Amino acid sequence: MIKYYWKQAWELLKQHKLFSVLYITGAGLAIAMTMVVFVAHYIRVAPVYPETNRAETWVLKSVTVQRVKTRGSGSWQSSHQLVRDWWYPMQEAEQVSAVYNSWELDDYIQRENLGSELNVKVKYTDPAFFRIFQFSFLAGKPFSQADFESGIMNAVVGEDLARRLFGTTEVVGKTFSLNYTDCRIVGVVKDASFLTRDSFAQLYLPYTTVAGYDKDSKSDAGMLGPYTVYFKVKDDAMGAALEAAMHEMVRKYNTSQEENKLVLSGPDVYWKSVYRRGNVPLDWWELIRLWGGLVLIFLLVPALNLCAMISTRMENRLPEMGICKAFGADRGRLLRQILIENLILTCLGGLLGLCWVWTILIAGRNWVFTLFERYGNSAPEGVDTIVSFDMLFSPWIFCAGFIVCLLLNLFSALWPAWKALGKDIVYTLNQKKKKEGDAMLHLIGKNLWARRYRYG
């Protein structure tokens, strides 16, 4: 039966070429716009290099201290005291890593041969960072726990930075000047994409090399500081146990305090942390209204145009539908036939739309993704945003594309097909006679005009 529907759709496509081109192009544009939104969000939450452990990663970004007496509050991230005394010893996590974040840090590499400085993105972290995020080492290894504890400037560099500095990735053991301090390279990793924000950097160093890394906010009981903390767990049950243990520690701390109360905004499983803004509770309905509404607009507006096109085509096919009814075909079977025929055309538009999506995202990778960022962060100067194969060609993307095709087909074809098939057999067959009569009158009129022109 599907083979028959495919042959029927193919014949209609050849017979009505203009309609087919317009339909496929319109469907392709609608699907392309919808899939750009989907792929952009997929990249933010899917397990892509080097953040392949996103499903097992929990993140604590925001900490709040509420001042009881003054009824004020302060919000930032975890302090070094919290990281050292509370989070690192957590038994409910397999790995715990902290990343030092500060707006004040601005790092430059001094290049002797080029006579200029190179601004670089540095991530200050600890050895566990490379056990949570699965980097592929092209040479060397991560800096060690001894390097971390001693504050030694042993660095891991990305392959692109290694080539820019030395022209090769065989750079383990070489040194360079960062902020006028000598750094020694101990490892080279395959570059992370700027789109994987939690792992991206050009250079990785122990955070113990930062002056004042252990200086916390004294006005907030030493609880607030510049550290984002990552926890790797084995499964969801372990993640739930981790969350419960952290909040139990906070509860015990708060019962012993009279002036300050500690509030954690998290920890969140990775995909939730992507959409959380500071200490503001996650509003799922806001996200659904925003992105769901955008997707519906991208689908419904083109669907209305396609619906008008299909209505016109259905009027032309009424005699065919009447003959099928006369031979016993019921309304449900004819409706299924029309929907499948249009779905085939829509899927052809979907393939075209996916090609457009991949072209747009690859060609515009340095700016397209910033449209979906709240603050529109762009890649650092000289950094090309990497869009890898697994970001664009996942089975989930193809499944989403098919679902979008199915929805677009239902929105555009169901109503005109249902309306047309509701007309009785006599009306549909009379439509055939009317069209034959109109064609005959047109032919007679054409001949009369020809004779008048010939004989005057």
ZASE-187678 format. One record per residue (C-alpha): residue number from 1; residue in one letter; x, y, z. Coordinates in pm, 1 decimal, m for minus. Layout:
BEGIN
(pt NUM, 'A', (X, Y, Z))
...
This chain:
BEGIN
(pt 1, 'M', (0.0, 0.0, 0.0))
(pt 2, 'I', (282.1, 243.2, 86.0))
(pt 3, 'K', (440.3, 162.1, m252.1))
(pt 4, 'Y', (114.2, 260.3, m422.3))
(pt 5, 'Y', (97.1, 587.5, m228.9))
(pt 6, 'W', (457.5, 663.5, m322.5))
(pt 7, 'K', (385.9, 602.8, m692.6))
(pt 8, 'Q', (75.6, 820.2, m670.0))
(pt 9, 'A', (269.4, 1101.9, m501.7))
(pt 10, 'W', (546.3, 1075.9, m759.8))
(pt 11, 'E', (298.7, 1099.4, m1047.5))
(pt 12, 'L', (131.0, 1402.7, m891.2))
(pt 13, 'L', (471.8, 1559.8, m839.3))
(pt 14, 'K', (555.2, 1519.5, m1210.3))
(pt 15, 'Q', (212.4, 1633.1, m1329.2))
(pt 16, 'H', (202.9, 1948.4, m1116.2))
(pt 17, 'K', (565.1, 2062.1, m1114.4))
(pt 18, 'L', (502.8, 2421.2, m1006.6))
(pt 19, 'F', (284.6, 2311.8, m715.1))
(pt 20, 'S', (543.8, 2051.0, m613.0))
(pt 21, 'V', (833.3, 2298.2, m623.7))
(pt 22, 'L', (641.2, 2559.3, m421.6))
(pt 23, 'Y', (518.3, 2300.3, m170.5))
(pt 24, 'I', (860.4, 2139.7, m115.6))
(pt 25, 'T', (1032.8, 2479.3, m92.4))
(pt 26, 'G', (773.9, 2614.2, 153.1))
(pt 27, 'A', (793.2, 2303.0, 368.4))
(pt 28, 'G', (1174.3, 2315.3, 355.8))
(pt 29, 'L', (1185.4, 2675.1, 478.9))
(pt 30, 'A', (944.6, 2603.4, 765.8))
(pt 31, 'I', (1137.6, 2295.4, 871.3))
(pt 32, 'A', (1472.8, 2475.4, 839.4))
(pt 33, 'M', (1364.4, 2757.3, 1073.1))
(pt 34, 'T', (1222.4, 2510.8, 1324.8))
(pt 35, 'M', (1527.2, 2283.5, 1315.6))
(pt 36, 'V', (1769.2, 2573.1, 1370.5))
(pt 37, 'V', (1598.5, 2629.7, 1707.5))
(pt 38, 'F', (1603.5, 2258.7, 1789.0))
(pt 39, 'V', (1968.3, 2199.7, 1692.8))
(pt 40, 'A', (2086.3, 2506.9, 1885.5))
(pt 41, 'H', (1924.2, 2374.7, 2204.1))
(pt 42, 'Y', (2030.0, 2016.8, 2132.4))
(pt 43, 'I', (2395.6, 2124.2, 2124.6))
(pt 44, 'R', (2352.8, 2293.3, 2463.1))
(pt 45, 'V', (2232.2, 1977.6, 2640.2))
(pt 46, 'A', (2340.3, 1675.5, 2432.1))
(pt 47, 'P', (2646.5, 1462.2, 2516.7))
(pt 48, 'V', (2898.8, 1613.5, 2273.7))
(pt 49, 'Y', (3277.7, 1628.7, 2296.3))
(pt 50, 'P', (3425.0, 1685.9, 2546.3))
(pt 51, 'E', (3111.6, 1706.3, 2761.7))
(pt 52, 'T', (3005.6, 1350.3, 2689.9))
(pt 53, 'N', (2919.8, 1295.2, 3058.5))
(pt 54, 'R', (2649.5, 1560.4, 3074.9))
(pt 55, 'A', (2388.1, 1308.6, 3190.8))
(pt 56, 'E', (2611.6, 1219.3, 3487.5))
(pt 57, 'T', (2726.0, 1574.3, 3563.1))
(pt 58, 'W', (2565.3, 1797.2, 3824.8))
(pt 59, 'V', (2649.2, 2164.8, 3857.4))
(pt 60, 'L', (2636.6, 2414.6, 4143.4))
(pt 61, 'K', (2659.5, 2769.6, 4011.1))
(pt 62, 'S', (2485.1, 2998.1, 4258.4))
(pt 63, 'V', (2501.9, 3037.7, 4636.8))
(pt 64, 'T', (2307.5, 3294.1, 4841.3))
(pt 65, 'V', (2372.5, 3421.5, 5194.0))
(pt 66, 'Q', (2066.8, 3575.3, 5361.6))
(pt 67, 'R', (2148.7, 3824.6, 5637.4))
(pt 68, 'V', (1892.9, 3778.6, 5913.8))
(pt 69, 'K', (1947.2, 4104.6, 6104.6))
(pt 70, 'T', (1969.9, 4343.8, 5809.9))
(pt 71, 'R', (1724.2, 4138.3, 5599.4))
(pt 72, 'G', (1955.6, 4166.7, 5302.7))
(pt 73, 'S', (2121.5, 3900.5, 5094.4))
(pt 74, 'G', (2423.1, 3841.1, 4875.9))
(pt 75, 'S', (2451.1, 3601.6, 4584.5))
(pt 76, 'W', (2756.5, 3474.3, 4403.1))
(pt 77, 'Q', (2915.1, 3133.0, 4362.7))
(pt 78, 'S', (3087.8, 2898.6, 4605.8))
(pt 79, 'S', (3379.1, 3030.0, 4807.4))
(pt 80, 'H', (3711.4, 2850.1, 4832.8))
(pt 81, 'Q', (3617.5, 2759.6, 5190.2))
(pt 82, 'L', (3299.7, 2587.9, 5070.7))
(pt 83, 'V', (3487.1, 2409.4, 4792.8))
(pt 84, 'R', (3769.2, 2292.6, 5019.8))
(pt 85, 'D', (3572.4, 2199.8, 5332.9))
(pt 86, 'W', (3229.6, 2101.5, 5197.0))
(pt 87, 'W', (3228.9, 2001.8, 4830.6))
(pt 88, 'Y', (3564.0, 1829.7, 4775.0))
(pt 89, 'P', (3500.7, 1576.6, 5059.5))
(pt 90, 'M', (3154.1, 1480.3, 4927.5))
(pt 91, 'Q', (3127.2, 1100.0, 4930.4))
(pt 92, 'E', (2810.2, 1100.2, 4720.7))
(pt 93, 'A', (3003.0, 1202.7, 4405.1))
(pt 94, 'E', (3263.5, 1008.0, 4209.3))
(pt 95, 'Q', (3450.8, 1324.4, 4109.6))
(pt 96, 'V', (3434.5, 1687.2, 4225.4))
(pt 97, 'S', (3591.7, 1973.5, 4033.4))
(pt 98, 'A', (3593.7, 2349.1, 4085.3))
(pt 99, 'V', (3654.0, 2620.6, 3826.6))
(pt 100, 'Y', (3769.8, 2967.0, 3927.3))
(pt 101, 'N', (3572.5, 3242.2, 3749.0))
(pt 102, 'S', (3651.3, 3609.9, 3771.8))
(pt 103, 'W', (3562.2, 3908.5, 3554.9))
(pt 104, 'E', (3890.0, 4067.5, 3661.3))
(pt 105, 'L', (4108.7, 3806.8, 3492.4))
(pt 106, 'D', (4239.6, 3910.5, 3151.8))
(pt 107, 'D', (4518.2, 3684.7, 3028.9))
(pt 108, 'Y', (4777.9, 3756.4, 2762.4))
(pt 109, 'I', (5055.4, 3548.5, 2613.9))
(pt 110, 'Q', (5373.5, 3738.7, 2527.6))
(pt 111, 'R', (5504.9, 3627.0, 2187.4))
(pt 112, 'E', (5870.0, 3712.5, 2136.8))
(pt 113, 'N', (5885.4, 3625.9, 1765.1))
(pt 114, 'L', (5574.8, 3824.3, 1672.5))
(pt 115, 'G', (5644.1, 4117.4, 1901.8))
(pt 116, 'S', (5281.6, 4134.9, 2025.2))
(pt 117, 'E', (5055.1, 3994.4, 2293.4))
(pt 118, 'L', (4786.0, 3734.3, 2234.6))
(pt 119, 'N', (4468.8, 3750.5, 2440.9))
(pt 120, 'V', (4367.7, 3396.1, 2541.3))
(pt 121, 'K', (4080.3, 3229.8, 2721.9))
(pt 122, 'V', (4219.9, 3049.7, 3026.9))
(pt 123, 'K', (4023.9, 2812.9, 3248.8))
(pt 124, 'Y', (4161.5, 2785.5, 3602.8))
(pt 125, 'T', (4061.2, 2452.8, 3750.7))
(pt 126, 'D', (4188.8, 2134.1, 3915.7))
(pt 127, 'P', (4300.6, 1785.4, 3799.8))
(pt 128, 'A', (3950.8, 1636.9, 3850.4))
(pt 129, 'F', (3825.3, 1864.5, 3572.4))
(pt 130, 'F', (3987.5, 1632.8, 3315.7))
(pt 131, 'R', (3819.6, 1331.0, 3474.9))
(pt 132, 'I', (3473.4, 1485.2, 3447.5))
(pt 133, 'F', (3515.1, 1629.8, 3098.7))
(pt 134, 'Q', (3645.0, 1368.4, 2858.8))
(pt 135, 'F', (3918.9, 1550.6, 2669.3))
(pt 136, 'S', (4117.4, 1368.6, 2403.4))
(pt 137, 'F', (4487.4, 1420.4, 2472.7))
(pt 138, 'L', (4699.0, 1447.0, 2158.0))
(pt 139, 'A', (5016.6, 1459.5, 2363.3))
(pt 140, 'G', (5115.9, 1459.3, 2729.3))
(pt 141, 'K', (4870.5, 1447.0, 3019.2))
(pt 142, 'P', (4683.8, 1676.3, 3263.5))
(pt 143, 'F', (4868.9, 1867.0, 3532.0))
(pt 144, 'S', (4903.0, 1657.0, 3845.5))
(pt 145, 'Q', (4761.7, 1690.1, 4195.5))
(pt 146, 'A', (5112.4, 1782.3, 4314.1))
(pt 147, 'D', (5126.0, 2061.1, 4052.2))
(pt 148, 'F', (4786.2, 2181.4, 4172.8))
(pt 149, 'E', (4875.3, 2180.5, 4541.1))
(pt 150, 'S', (5208.8, 2354.4, 4475.9))
(pt 151, 'G', (5063.8, 2616.9, 4243.4))
(pt 152, 'I', (5308.7, 2531.4, 3965.3))
(pt 153, 'M', (5244.5, 2690.0, 3623.2))
(pt 154, 'N', (5208.7, 2360.9, 3434.6))
(pt 155, 'A', (4956.3, 2407.2, 3156.2))
(pt 156, 'V', (4736.5, 2205.1, 2922.4))
(pt 157, 'V', (4686.3, 2378.7, 2587.0))
(pt 158, 'G', (4441.5, 2331.4, 2301.8))
(pt 159, 'E', (4579.2, 2214.9, 1968.7))
(pt 160, 'D', (4491.3, 2540.4, 1789.1))
(pt 161, 'L', (4681.2, 2751.1, 2043.5))
(pt 162, 'A', (4977.5, 2510.4, 2028.7))
(pt 163, 'R', (4998.5, 2553.9, 1650.9))
(pt 164, 'R', (4965.7, 2933.1, 1675.6))
(pt 165, 'L', (5250.2, 2950.6, 1925.5))
(pt 166, 'F', (5486.3, 2683.2, 1795.6))
(pt 167, 'G', (5350.5, 2565.7, 1458.7))
(pt 168, 'T', (5298.3, 2210.6, 1585.1))
(pt 169, 'T', (5118.3, 2008.9, 1853.2))
(pt 170, 'E', (5443.9, 1842.0, 1962.8))
(pt 171, 'V', (5498.3, 2101.0, 2232.9))
(pt 172, 'V', (5508.7, 1905.2, 2561.0))
(pt 173, 'G', (5793.7, 2039.7, 2770.0))
(pt 174, 'K', (5810.6, 2375.2, 2592.6))
(pt 175, 'T', (5756.3, 2701.8, 2776.4))
(pt 176, 'F', (5587.9, 3033.9, 2699.1))
(pt 177, 'S', (5515.3, 3355.8, 2886.6))
(pt 178, 'L', (5165.2, 3414.1, 3027.4))
(pt 179, 'N', (5113.6, 3748.2, 3199.0))
(pt 180, 'Y', (5495.8, 3773.2, 3215.7))
(pt 181, 'T', (5522.2, 3444.0, 3401.0))
(pt 182, 'D', (5680.5, 3131.3, 3251.7))
(pt 183, 'C', (5441.9, 2841.4, 3184.8))
(pt 184, 'R', (5544.3, 2489.3, 3098.0))
(pt 185, 'I', (5322.7, 2276.2, 2870.5))
(pt 186, 'V', (5244.0, 1928.6, 3007.0))
(pt 187, 'G', (4959.6, 1828.1, 2773.1))
(pt 188, 'V', (4786.0, 1910.1, 2444.5))
(pt 189, 'V', (4413.6, 1838.0, 2397.2))
(pt 190, 'K', (4182.3, 1830.4, 2100.2))
(pt 191, 'D', (4002.7, 2166.0, 2103.4))
(pt 192, 'A', (3662.0, 2196.9, 2266.9))
(pt 193, 'S', (3399.6, 2398.3, 2082.0))
(pt 194, 'F', (3312.9, 2745.0, 2207.9))
(pt 195, 'L', (2954.3, 2612.2, 2215.9))
(pt 196, 'T', (3048.8, 2378.5, 2504.9))
(pt 197, 'R', (3094.7, 2668.2, 2742.8))
(pt 198, 'D', (3170.3, 2472.7, 3059.6))
(pt 199, 'S', (3473.3, 2299.3, 2907.3))
(pt 200, 'F', (3593.3, 2548.0, 2646.0))
(pt 201, 'A', (3925.6, 2723.0, 2689.2))
(pt 202, 'Q', (4245.5, 2769.4, 2495.2))
(pt 203, 'L', (4458.5, 2709.2, 2799.5))
(pt 204, 'Y', (4401.9, 2521.3, 3127.7))
(pt 205, 'L', (4592.9, 2596.2, 3448.6))
(pt 206, 'P', (4562.0, 2508.6, 3819.9))
(pt 207, 'Y', (4351.4, 2771.6, 3993.9))
(pt 208, 'T', (4608.9, 2774.2, 4271.8))
(pt 209, 'T', (4828.4, 2978.9, 4035.7))
(pt 210, 'V', (4587.2, 3274.6, 4067.7))
(pt 211, 'A', (4687.5, 3532.0, 4328.4))
(pt 212, 'G', (4424.8, 3541.7, 4601.4))
(pt 213, 'Y', (4242.0, 3227.1, 4486.8))
(pt 214, 'D', (4161.9, 3148.8, 4852.3))
(pt 215, 'K', (4039.3, 3497.5, 4946.9))
(pt 216, 'D', (3667.1, 3477.9, 5017.9))
(pt 217, 'S', (3401.3, 3738.3, 5089.0))
(pt 218, 'K', (3438.9, 3809.8, 5461.3))
(pt 219, 'S', (3109.1, 3999.7, 5476.5))
(pt 220, 'D', (2914.9, 3683.9, 5391.6))
(pt 221, 'A', (3067.2, 3442.4, 5643.6))
(pt 222, 'G', (3325.1, 3333.3, 5389.5))
(pt 223, 'M', (3063.1, 3141.4, 5189.9))
(pt 224, 'L', (3058.4, 3339.7, 4866.6))
(pt 225, 'G', (3331.2, 3330.5, 4605.5))
(pt 226, 'P', (3410.4, 3278.0, 4235.7))
(pt 227, 'Y', (3391.1, 2897.2, 4204.6))
(pt 228, 'T', (3157.9, 2692.9, 3985.4))
(pt 229, 'V', (3152.6, 2333.3, 4109.4))
(pt 230, 'Y', (3097.2, 2018.7, 3899.0))
(pt 231, 'F', (3004.8, 1677.2, 4037.6))
(pt 232, 'K', (3022.4, 1351.3, 3846.2))
(pt 233, 'V', (2778.1, 1084.1, 3963.8))
(pt 234, 'K', (2713.2, 728.8, 3852.8))
(pt 235, 'D', (2338.4, 755.5, 3793.2))
(pt 236, 'D', (2026.4, 953.3, 3882.6))
(pt 237, 'A', (1994.7, 784.3, 4221.1))
(pt 238, 'M', (2346.3, 892.7, 4313.0))
(pt 239, 'G', (2265.0, 1243.1, 4189.3))
(pt 240, 'A', (1955.9, 1256.6, 4411.2))
(pt 241, 'A', (2164.7, 1136.9, 4706.4))
(pt 242, 'L', (2422.1, 1407.4, 4633.7))
(pt 243, 'E', (2154.0, 1677.0, 4626.6))
(pt 244, 'A', (2001.2, 1552.9, 4951.8))
(pt 245, 'A', (2340.7, 1537.6, 5124.8))
(pt 246, 'M', (2433.1, 1891.7, 5018.9))
(pt 247, 'H', (2104.3, 2039.0, 5139.9))
(pt 248, 'E', (2133.8, 1845.9, 5466.7))
(pt 249, 'M', (2477.1, 2003.9, 5523.2))
(pt 250, 'V', (2324.8, 2345.8, 5458.0))
(pt 251, 'R', (2036.7, 2273.3, 5698.3))
(pt 252, 'K', (2276.7, 2176.4, 5978.6))
(pt 253, 'Y', (2486.3, 2485.8, 5915.1))
(pt 254, 'N', (2182.4, 2715.1, 5924.2))
(pt 255, 'T', (2059.1, 2575.3, 6257.2))
(pt 256, 'S', (2387.4, 2682.4, 6415.6))
(pt 257, 'Q', (2380.8, 3034.4, 6269.7))
(pt 258, 'E', (2188.4, 3337.6, 6389.8))
(pt 259, 'E', (2314.8, 3613.8, 6160.1))
(pt 260, 'N', (2349.1, 3442.3, 5821.2))
(pt 261, 'K', (2156.6, 3168.5, 5643.5))
(pt 262, 'L', (2298.3, 2980.0, 5345.9))
(pt 263, 'V', (2079.7, 2894.9, 5042.5))
(pt 264, 'L', (2193.2, 2677.2, 4750.3))
(pt 265, 'S', (2049.8, 2727.9, 4402.6))
(pt 266, 'G', (2110.4, 2370.1, 4297.4))
(pt 267, 'P', (2287.5, 2146.8, 4242.9))
(pt 268, 'D', (2125.4, 2084.3, 3905.7))
(pt 269, 'V', (2174.1, 1805.4, 3659.2))
(pt 270, 'Y', (2368.8, 1956.1, 3369.2))
(pt 271, 'W', (2081.8, 2019.7, 3127.6))
(pt 272, 'K', (1886.4, 2206.6, 3395.8))
(pt 273, 'S', (2187.4, 2418.7, 3488.9))
(pt 274, 'V', (2205.3, 2543.8, 3128.5))
(pt 275, 'Y', (1871.3, 2722.5, 3165.5))
(pt 276, 'R', (1903.0, 2840.8, 3526.5))
(pt 277, 'R', (1980.8, 3211.1, 3573.4))
(pt 278, 'G', (2176.7, 3263.5, 3893.5))
(pt 279, 'N', (1966.4, 3204.6, 4203.5))
(pt 280, 'V', (1635.4, 3252.8, 4016.9))
(pt 281, 'P', (1417.7, 2938.3, 4028.0))
(pt 282, 'L', (1382.7, 2767.3, 3694.2))
(pt 283, 'D', (1052.5, 2861.7, 3528.3))
(pt 284, 'W', (967.9, 2580.1, 3287.5))
(pt 285, 'W', (649.7, 2745.8, 3167.7))
(pt 286, 'E', (845.4, 3053.0, 3063.5))
(pt 287, 'L', (1080.1, 2837.4, 2856.3))
(pt 288, 'I', (789.5, 2644.2, 2703.9))
(pt 289, 'R', (602.9, 2963.3, 2617.4))
(pt 290, 'L', (910.8, 3123.3, 2464.9))
(pt 291, 'W', (1060.6, 2840.1, 2260.2))
(pt 292, 'G', (741.6, 2638.7, 2211.8))
(pt 293, 'G', (563.2, 2949.8, 2088.7))
(pt 294, 'L', (848.6, 3027.2, 1849.4))
(pt 295, 'V', (837.2, 2675.1, 1705.6))
(pt 296, 'L', (457.9, 2694.2, 1664.2))
(pt 297, 'I', (490.6, 3022.5, 1477.0))
(pt 298, 'F', (755.1, 2872.0, 1249.0))
(pt 299, 'L', (520.6, 2579.8, 1178.2))
(pt 300, 'L', (175.5, 2738.1, 1171.5))
(pt 301, 'V', (245.0, 3040.6, 951.6))
(pt 302, 'P', (389.3, 2832.8, 662.7))
(pt 303, 'A', (124.4, 2566.7, 729.2))
(pt 304, 'L', (m151.8, 2820.5, 655.9))
(pt 305, 'N', (4.9, 2901.8, 318.3))
(pt 306, 'L', (48.8, 2533.7, 237.0))
(pt 307, 'C', (m309.5, 2471.1, 349.3))
(pt 308, 'A', (m437.0, 2720.5, 90.1))
(pt 309, 'M', (m231.0, 2549.5, m180.1))
(pt 310, 'I', (m361.5, 2206.2, m84.4))
(pt 311, 'S', (m722.8, 2334.1, m80.1))
(pt 312, 'T', (m686.0, 2445.7, m440.4))
(pt 313, 'R', (m534.4, 2113.9, m538.3))
(pt 314, 'M', (m810.0, 1921.7, m360.9))
(pt 315, 'E', (m1073.4, 2105.3, m565.5))
(pt 316, 'N', (m899.8, 1983.5, m879.9))
(pt 317, 'R', (m890.4, 1627.5, m743.7))
(pt 318, 'L', (m1257.8, 1609.0, m645.5))
(pt 319, 'P', (m1357.6, 1403.1, m954.8))
(pt 320, 'E', (m1082.3, 1153.1, m874.3))
(pt 321, 'M', (m1203.8, 1128.0, m515.6))
(pt 322, 'G', (m1564.3, 1084.1, m638.7))
(pt 323, 'I', (m1467.6, 790.8, m861.5))
(pt 324, 'C', (m1279.0, 629.0, m570.8))
(pt 325, 'K', (m1587.2, 669.2, m349.3))
(pt 326, 'A', (m1806.1, 518.9, m622.5))
(pt 327, 'F', (m1587.4, 207.5, m620.2))
(pt 328, 'G', (m1622.3, 167.2, m242.7))
(pt 329, 'A', (m1333.5, 366.6, m91.9))
(pt 330, 'D', (m1439.8, 512.6, 242.1))
(pt 331, 'R', (m1352.6, 855.6, 376.4))
(pt 332, 'G', (m1088.8, 729.2, 617.3))
(pt 333, 'R', (m894.7, 545.5, 348.7))
(pt 334, 'L', (m897.1, 846.3, 114.6))
(pt 335, 'L', (m792.9, 1077.1, 396.7))
(pt 336, 'R', (m504.6, 844.4, 483.6))
(pt 337, 'Q', (m400.1, 836.3, 118.2))
(pt 338, 'I', (m392.9, 1215.0, 89.5))
(pt 339, 'L', (m203.7, 1259.7, 416.8))
(pt 340, 'I', (59.4, 1003.8, 317.0))
(pt 341, 'E', (98.0, 1158.7, m28.4))
(pt 342, 'N', (150.7, 1500.5, 128.1))
(pt 343, 'L', (379.3, 1354.3, 394.4))
(pt 344, 'I', (606.3, 1221.5, 120.5))
(pt 345, 'L', (626.5, 1570.0, m30.4))
(pt 346, 'T', (678.1, 1719.4, 315.9))
(pt 347, 'C', (962.3, 1476.5, 388.7))
(pt 348, 'L', (1128.5, 1580.2, 63.5))
(pt 349, 'G', (1094.5, 1937.0, 191.4))
(pt 350, 'G', (1234.3, 1817.1, 523.9))
(pt 351, 'L', (1549.3, 1680.7, 360.0))
(pt 352, 'L', (1588.1, 2010.7, 178.4))
(pt 353, 'G', (1530.6, 2195.5, 507.2))
(pt 354, 'L', (1794.2, 1989.0, 689.5))
(pt 355, 'C', (2045.5, 2068.4, 415.9))
(pt 356, 'W', (1965.9, 2437.2, 465.1))
(pt 357, 'V', (1998.9, 2400.0, 843.6))
(pt 358, 'W', (2343.5, 2240.5, 817.7))
(pt 359, 'T', (2453.1, 2504.6, 568.8))
(pt 360, 'I', (2329.0, 2790.0, 789.9))
(pt 361, 'L', (2481.6, 2649.6, 1110.1))
(pt 362, 'I', (2817.8, 2568.8, 953.9))
(pt 363, 'A', (2851.8, 2888.1, 748.4))
(pt 364, 'G', (2717.3, 3112.2, 1027.1))
(pt 365, 'R', (2855.4, 2919.8, 1324.7))
(pt 366, 'N', (3031.5, 3225.7, 1469.4))
(pt 367, 'W', (2708.1, 3427.2, 1506.2))
(pt 368, 'V', (2397.2, 3206.8, 1464.8))
(pt 369, 'F', (2427.0, 3044.0, 1806.5))
(pt 370, 'T', (2457.9, 3379.9, 1982.2))
(pt 371, 'L', (2092.5, 3442.9, 1888.9))
(pt 372, 'F', (1995.5, 3180.1, 2148.0))
(pt 373, 'E', (2214.7, 3320.6, 2425.7))
(pt 374, 'R', (2068.9, 3555.6, 2684.4))
(pt 375, 'Y', (2378.0, 3777.0, 2677.8))
(pt 376, 'G', (2488.5, 3703.7, 2320.9))
(pt 377, 'N', (2842.8, 3589.1, 2408.8))
(pt 378, 'S', (3063.9, 3561.8, 2102.9))
(pt 379, 'A', (3378.6, 3357.0, 2052.3))
(pt 380, 'P', (3712.0, 3516.5, 2151.8))
(pt 381, 'E', (3910.4, 3689.8, 1881.4))
(pt 382, 'G', (4086.3, 3443.5, 1653.6))
(pt 383, 'V', (3877.6, 3146.0, 1775.2))
(pt 384, 'D', (3670.2, 2965.9, 1513.1))
(pt 385, 'T', (3357.5, 2808.7, 1660.7))
(pt 386, 'I', (3381.8, 2433.6, 1608.9))
(pt 387, 'V', (3065.8, 2255.8, 1491.0))
(pt 388, 'S', (3144.8, 1885.7, 1502.0))
(pt 389, 'F', (2980.0, 1593.9, 1323.6))
(pt 390, 'D', (2805.2, 1464.1, 1637.0))
(pt 391, 'M', (2648.1, 1806.4, 1693.2))
(pt 392, 'L', (2467.8, 1807.6, 1358.2))
(pt 393, 'F', (2415.7, 1446.8, 1253.3))
(pt 394, 'S', (2269.5, 1284.9, 1563.6))
(pt 395, 'P', (1983.5, 1031.1, 1526.9))
(pt 396, 'W', (1784.7, 1258.0, 1759.4))
(pt 397, 'I', (1806.5, 1539.3, 1505.3))
(pt 398, 'F', (1674.0, 1317.8, 1226.3))
(pt 399, 'C', (1391.1, 1197.5, 1453.5))
(pt 400, 'A', (1304.4, 1556.5, 1543.5))
(pt 401, 'G', (1309.6, 1648.0, 1175.5))
(pt 402, 'F', (1063.4, 1369.4, 1094.7))
(pt 403, 'I', (831.4, 1474.2, 1377.9))
(pt 404, 'V', (838.6, 1832.2, 1249.4))
(pt 405, 'C', (751.8, 1702.5, 899.8))
(pt 406, 'L', (462.9, 1503.5, 1046.2))
(pt 407, 'L', (326.6, 1802.7, 1238.2))
(pt 408, 'L', (358.6, 2033.0, 939.0))
(pt 409, 'N', (178.1, 1776.4, 722.7))
(pt 410, 'L', (m107.5, 1746.0, 972.9))
(pt 411, 'F', (m138.6, 2125.1, 1016.5))
(pt 412, 'S', (m143.1, 2194.4, 643.3))
(pt 413, 'A', (m320.5, 1894.7, 486.6))
(pt 414, 'L', (m570.6, 1759.1, 738.6))
(pt 415, 'W', (m835.3, 2034.1, 723.4))
(pt 416, 'P', (m853.5, 2084.2, 342.1))
(pt 417, 'A', (m853.1, 1706.8, 286.5))
(pt 418, 'W', (m1125.0, 1649.7, 547.9))
(pt 419, 'K', (m1337.5, 1930.8, 404.6))
(pt 420, 'A', (m1302.0, 1808.2, 45.2))
(pt 421, 'L', (m1378.9, 1446.4, 131.0))
(pt 422, 'G', (m1695.9, 1553.4, 313.9))
(pt 423, 'K', (m1865.6, 1635.7, m16.9))
(pt 424, 'D', (m2097.9, 1369.5, m161.0))
(pt 425, 'I', (m2030.9, 1157.1, m467.2))
(pt 426, 'V', (m2282.9, 1336.3, m690.5))
(pt 427, 'Y', (m2116.8, 1673.9, m631.4))
(pt 428, 'T', (m1766.0, 1540.9, m695.4))
(pt 429, 'L', (m1869.1, 1360.3, m1014.6))
(pt 430, 'N', (m2055.2, 1669.5, m1135.7))
(pt 431, 'Q', (m1733.7, 1859.2, m1085.5))
(pt 432, 'K', (m1575.8, 1631.0, m1344.6))
(pt 433, 'K', (m1856.3, 1698.1, m1591.6))
(pt 434, 'K', (m1836.6, 2069.9, m1523.2))
(pt 435, 'K', (m1464.4, 2071.6, m1588.7))
(pt 436, 'E', (m1509.3, 1871.7, m1909.3))
(pt 437, 'G', (m1779.4, 2120.3, m2019.4))
(pt 438, 'D', (m1561.0, 2416.3, m1932.9))
(pt 439, 'A', (m1276.5, 2263.7, m2129.2))
(pt 440, 'M', (m1505.1, 2206.7, m2430.2))
(pt 441, 'L', (m1635.4, 2564.0, m2418.8))
(pt 442, 'H', (m1280.0, 2690.7, m2390.9))
(pt 443, 'L', (m1181.2, 2487.7, m2697.5))
(pt 444, 'I', (m1484.8, 2610.9, m2900.3))
(pt 445, 'G', (m1411.8, 2969.4, m2804.7))
(pt 446, 'K', (m1049.6, 2927.8, m2900.5))
(pt 447, 'N', (m1148.4, 2791.4, m3245.7))
(pt 448, 'L', (m1396.1, 3076.9, m3305.0))
(pt 449, 'W', (m1133.1, 3335.2, m3228.6))
(pt 450, 'A', (m890.1, 3158.6, m3461.2))
(pt 451, 'R', (m1142.2, 3161.8, m3751.7))
(pt 452, 'R', (m1227.3, 3524.7, m3696.2))
(pt 453, 'Y', (m859.9, 3614.9, m3703.3))
(pt 454, 'R', (m803.1, 3405.3, m4019.7))
(pt 455, 'Y', (m1101.9, 3520.1, m4227.4))
(pt 456, 'G', (m1153.3, 3863.9, m4080.7))
